[in-house]
Amino acid sequence: MAVKYKYVPGRIVNIDFKNLDRLTSIPASDQYHLILVEKGVLNIMLNREHLSATAPCIITLRENTDVQIISCHMLQAKLIAFDVAFLNLNITYDMINSGEYERISENFGFIPLNIFYENNSKYFNVLPLAESFSQLQEQFYKFRDVIVQQSNRRWTCQARLCLNIILELLHQLYQEYLNRKTELYNIKDPNTWVSLLLEKIHSDYAQDLSLITLSRYIHINKTTVSKYFKIITGSSVTDYIINYRLKCACFSLATTEITVKELAKVCGFKQPSYFIRQFTAKMKMTPTEYRRQCVRNRKYMMQQSK
């Protein structure tokens, strides 16, 4: 379903969701594309280079990529396409491709988009999925439902929230993929199971996670998990979970009008008051103050660029 969202008079921003079970073409466009391959195999040419994607995986395409379909077998896939301005009106492709986006993103609360624009020898547009597949699939479906139903005046914020969750999770998976030294896991190696725990946290941070639940997940006693998790990450399990939840909250505070109460629940905090206390302790300002600061920073940037 293609949606043209009018931010301001004269400014149209495109977003789209499609089922790709009968894929014949992906037109090059001034949008980023995320293709979630749920089942089957897809073979395509990207800018004249061959790419093979086997489920479950996700394909990321930057703007104006030349895509030619070679073949697909038993394919079941979903596509989200979006203009980067949908994330925030101030974001442009020129800003991203010039490196300015990466420089200012932290101050403005923008989501990392490295997976679309970075060039490296290890990653070629396909990211294998394991634990994170079900979470990504859920958020794809939520995104679809929001843009189809448009059930309230804040539907764009709800869609942006889903997209933020998807993009942050992909960023974490991408970084882990680049840092992975081998595809062959030795489950007895703490680096291996800590990596598995990190993927579990990044995928399910909104769920009821704790040292105990994570220890049970990998069948290793909590004392050992606690010890090596801190050695490898530099943080305790509890602190890492809280800080990651707060990090994800920052992206949506900065780019949506989702209420603090609703955002607390989405980010895994059972009580909004606890979320506010934790956020204030870490950021030295309340969630509302952080949101206002990000807006002020962006307005200042716009004034300086005129």
C-alpha positions as CSV (number, residue, x, y, z in Angstrom):
1,M,0.0,0.0,0.0
2,A,1.6,3.3,-1.1
3,V,0.9,6.3,1.1
4,K,1.7,9.9,0.3
5,Y,1.9,11.8,3.5
6,K,1.7,15.6,3.4
7,Y,4.0,17.0,6.1
8,V,3.5,20.6,5.1
9,P,1.8,22.3,2.1
10,G,3.8,21.4,-1.0
11,R,5.9,18.7,0.7
12,I,4.9,15.1,0.0
13,V,6.7,12.2,1.7
14,N,6.2,8.6,0.4
15,I,6.0,5.4,2.5
16,D,4.9,2.0,1.2
17,F,4.2,-1.6,2.3
18,K,3.9,-4.5,-0.1
19,N,3.6,-8.3,-0.1
20,L,6.3,-9.7,-2.4
21,D,5.1,-13.3,-2.8
22,R,4.8,-12.8,-6.6
23,L,7.8,-10.6,-7.1
24,T,8.4,-9.4,-10.7
25,S,10.2,-6.0,-10.1
26,I,11.3,-3.5,-7.6
27,P,11.4,-0.1,-9.3
28,A,14.4,2.1,-8.4
29,S,13.1,5.1,-6.5
30,D,14.1,7.9,-4.2
31,Q,13.4,5.7,-1.2
32,Y,15.1,3.3,1.2
33,H,13.8,-0.3,0.9
34,L,13.7,-3.0,3.6
35,I,12.8,-6.5,2.2
36,L,12.0,-9.1,4.9
37,V,12.4,-12.6,3.3
38,E,10.2,-14.8,5.4
39,K,10.4,-18.0,3.3
40,G,12.1,-19.2,0.1
41,V,15.1,-17.9,-1.9
42,L,15.4,-14.7,-3.9
43,N,18.1,-14.0,-6.6
44,I,18.5,-10.5,-7.8
45,M,21.0,-8.2,-9.5
46,L,21.9,-5.0,-7.6
47,N,23.6,-2.4,-9.7
48,R,24.8,-5.3,-11.9
49,E,26.1,-7.4,-8.9
50,H,24.5,-10.7,-8.1
51,L,22.8,-11.2,-4.7
52,S,21.2,-14.3,-3.3
53,A,19.0,-14.1,-0.3
54,T,17.8,-17.2,1.6
55,A,15.1,-16.9,4.3
56,P,15.1,-15.8,7.0
57,C,17.0,-12.6,6.2
58,I,16.5,-8.9,5.4
59,I,17.7,-7.0,2.3
60,T,18.5,-3.3,2.6
61,L,18.5,-1.1,-0.5
62,R,19.6,2.6,-0.6
63,E,17.8,5.1,-2.7
64,N,17.8,4.7,-6.5
65,T,19.3,1.2,-6.5
66,D,19.0,-0.6,-9.8
67,V,17.3,-3.9,-9.0
68,Q,16.7,-6.7,-11.5
69,I,14.9,-9.9,-10.5
70,I,16.7,-13.1,-11.6
71,S,14.6,-15.8,-9.9
72,C,12.6,-16.6,-6.8
73,H,11.6,-19.9,-5.3
74,M,8.8,-20.4,-2.8
75,L,9.1,-16.8,-1.9
76,Q,7.2,-15.1,0.9
77,A,8.5,-11.6,1.6
78,K,7.4,-8.2,2.8
79,L,8.7,-4.8,1.7
80,I,8.8,-1.4,3.5
81,A,9.8,1.6,1.4
82,F,10.2,5.0,2.9
83,D,11.6,8.5,2.1
84,V,14.1,9.3,4.8
85,A,12.2,12.6,5.4
86,F,9.5,10.4,6.9
87,L,11.9,9.8,9.9
88,N,12.2,13.5,10.3
89,L,11.4,16.4,7.9
90,N,15.0,17.7,8.2
91,I,16.7,14.6,7.0
92,T,17.8,14.4,3.3
93,Y,19.7,11.9,1.2
94,D,22.3,14.6,0.5
95,M,22.8,15.0,4.3
96,I,23.3,11.3,4.7
97,N,25.6,10.7,1.8
98,S,27.8,13.7,2.7
99,G,28.4,12.4,6.2
100,E,26.6,15.2,7.9
101,Y,23.9,13.0,9.2
102,E,26.3,10.8,11.1
103,R,27.9,13.8,12.6
104,I,24.7,15.4,13.9
105,S,22.5,12.3,14.5
106,E,23.3,12.0,18.3
107,N,22.5,15.6,19.1
108,F,19.2,15.5,17.2
109,G,18.1,12.0,18.3
110,F,18.2,10.5,14.8
111,I,18.3,6.8,14.3
112,P,21.5,5.2,12.9
113,L,21.2,4.4,9.2
114,N,24.7,3.0,8.5
115,I,23.3,-0.2,7.1
116,F,22.1,1.7,4.1
117,Y,25.1,3.9,3.2
118,E,28.3,2.3,4.5
119,N,30.6,0.6,2.1
120,N,32.5,-2.4,3.3
121,S,33.8,-5.7,2.0
122,K,31.9,-8.0,4.4
123,Y,28.3,-6.7,4.1
124,F,26.5,-6.8,0.7
125,N,22.8,-5.8,1.4
126,V,21.7,-9.1,3.0
127,L,21.6,-9.6,6.7
128,P,20.9,-13.2,8.0
129,L,18.3,-13.4,10.8
130,A,18.0,-15.7,13.7
131,E,16.5,-14.7,17.1
132,S,15.5,-11.3,15.7
133,F,13.3,-12.6,12.9
134,S,10.0,-12.9,14.8
135,Q,10.4,-9.4,16.3
136,L,11.1,-7.8,12.9
137,Q,8.2,-9.7,11.3
138,E,5.9,-8.4,14.1
139,Q,7.0,-4.8,13.5
140,F,6.6,-5.1,9.7
141,Y,3.0,-6.3,10.3
142,K,2.4,-3.5,12.8
143,F,3.7,-0.9,10.3
144,R,1.4,-2.3,7.6
145,D,-1.7,-2.2,9.9
146,V,-0.9,1.4,11.0
147,I,-0.6,2.9,7.5
148,V,-3.5,0.9,6.2
149,Q,-5.9,1.8,9.0
150,Q,-4.8,5.3,9.8
151,S,-7.1,5.0,12.8
152,N,-6.2,8.2,14.5
153,R,-4.4,11.6,13.9
154,R,-1.2,10.2,15.3
155,W,-0.9,7.3,12.9
156,T,2.3,8.7,11.4
157,C,3.9,8.7,14.8
158,Q,2.8,5.1,15.3
159,A,4.3,4.1,11.9
160,R,7.5,6.0,12.7
161,L,7.7,4.2,16.1
162,C,7.5,0.8,14.3
163,L,10.1,1.9,11.8
164,N,12.4,3.2,14.6
165,I,12.2,-0.2,16.3
166,I,13.0,-2.0,13.1
167,L,15.9,0.3,12.2
168,E,17.5,0.2,15.6
169,L,17.4,-3.6,15.7
170,L,18.9,-3.8,12.3
171,H,21.6,-1.4,13.3
172,Q,22.6,-3.7,16.2
173,L,22.4,-6.8,14.0
174,Y,24.5,-5.1,11.4
175,Q,27.2,-4.1,13.9
176,E,27.3,-7.6,15.3
177,Y,27.5,-9.1,11.8
178,L,30.5,-6.9,10.9
179,N,32.3,-7.7,14.2
180,R,31.7,-11.5,14.0
181,K,34.9,-13.3,13.4
182,T,33.5,-16.6,12.4
183,E,30.2,-18.1,11.3
184,L,30.9,-21.2,13.4
185,Y,29.7,-20.7,16.9
186,N,31.3,-22.5,19.9
187,I,28.6,-22.3,22.5
188,K,31.1,-22.9,25.3
189,D,32.9,-19.7,24.4
190,P,31.6,-16.8,26.5
191,N,32.0,-14.5,23.5
192,T,29.5,-16.7,21.6
193,W,26.8,-16.8,24.2
194,V,27.2,-13.2,25.2
195,S,26.6,-12.4,21.5
196,L,23.5,-14.5,21.6
197,L,22.3,-12.7,24.8
198,L,22.9,-9.3,23.2
199,E,20.8,-10.3,20.2
200,K,18.1,-11.5,22.6
201,I,18.1,-8.2,24.4
202,H,18.1,-6.1,21.3
203,S,15.2,-8.2,19.9
204,D,13.0,-8.5,23.0
205,Y,13.9,-5.5,25.2
206,A,10.2,-4.7,25.6
207,Q,9.7,-8.1,27.2
208,D,10.3,-9.2,30.8
209,L,14.1,-9.7,30.6
210,S,16.4,-10.3,33.6
211,L,19.6,-12.1,34.5
212,I,17.6,-15.1,35.4
213,T,15.5,-15.3,32.2
214,L,18.6,-14.8,30.1
215,S,20.5,-17.4,32.0
216,R,17.7,-19.9,31.4
217,Y,17.7,-18.9,27.7
218,I,21.2,-20.2,27.1
219,H,21.2,-22.8,29.9
220,I,24.2,-21.3,31.8
221,N,24.1,-20.5,35.5
222,K,23.4,-16.8,36.4
223,T,26.7,-16.4,38.2
224,T,28.7,-17.3,35.1
225,V,26.5,-15.2,32.9
226,S,26.8,-12.2,35.2
227,K,30.6,-12.5,35.3
228,Y,31.4,-12.9,31.7
229,F,28.7,-10.5,30.4
230,K,30.3,-7.7,32.4
231,I,33.8,-8.6,31.3
232,I,32.8,-8.6,27.6
233,T,30.4,-5.7,27.5
234,G,31.7,-3.6,30.4
235,S,28.2,-3.5,31.9
236,S,26.0,-5.7,34.2
237,V,23.1,-7.4,32.5
238,T,20.5,-5.3,34.4
239,D,22.3,-2.0,33.5
240,Y,22.7,-3.0,29.9
241,I,19.0,-3.8,29.5
242,I,17.9,-0.5,31.1
243,N,20.4,1.6,29.1
244,Y,19.3,-0.1,25.9
245,R,15.7,0.5,26.6
246,L,16.4,4.2,27.3
247,K,18.5,4.4,24.1
248,C,15.5,3.2,22.1
249,A,13.2,5.5,23.9
250,C,15.4,8.5,22.9
251,F,14.9,7.8,19.2
252,S,11.1,7.9,19.4
253,L,11.0,10.8,21.9
254,A,13.0,12.8,19.3
255,T,11.0,11.9,16.2
256,T,7.4,11.2,17.3
257,E,4.7,12.6,19.5
258,I,4.1,9.3,21.2
259,T,3.2,10.0,24.8
260,V,5.7,9.2,27.6
261,K,3.3,6.8,29.1
262,E,2.9,4.8,25.9
263,L,6.6,4.9,25.1
264,A,7.5,3.6,28.5
265,K,5.4,0.5,27.8
266,V,6.8,0.0,24.3
267,C,10.3,0.2,25.7
268,G,9.8,-2.4,28.4
269,F,9.1,-0.3,31.5
270,K,6.0,-1.5,33.4
271,Q,5.6,1.8,35.2
272,P,5.9,5.3,33.5
273,S,7.2,6.7,36.8
274,Y,10.1,4.2,36.8
275,F,10.9,5.0,33.2
276,I,11.0,8.8,34.0
277,R,13.2,8.2,37.0
278,Q,15.7,6.0,35.0
279,F,15.7,8.4,32.0
280,T,16.2,11.5,34.2
281,A,19.1,9.8,36.1
282,K,20.9,8.8,32.9
283,M,20.1,11.8,30.6
284,K,20.0,14.5,33.4
285,M,16.7,15.7,32.0
286,T,13.1,14.3,31.9
287,P,11.9,12.6,28.7
288,T,9.8,15.6,27.9
289,E,12.7,18.0,28.3
290,Y,14.8,15.7,26.1
291,R,12.1,15.8,23.4
292,R,12.0,19.6,23.5
293,Q,15.8,19.9,23.4
294,C,15.9,17.7,20.2
295,V,13.3,19.9,18.6
296,R,15.2,23.1,19.5
297,N,18.4,21.7,18.1
298,R,16.7,20.8,14.8
299,K,15.1,24.3,14.6
300,Y,18.5,25.9,15.2
301,M,20.0,23.7,12.4
302,M,17.3,24.8,10.0
303,Q,17.9,28.5,10.8
304,Q,21.6,28.1,10.3
305,S,21.2,26.4,7.0
306,K,19.0,29.2,5.5
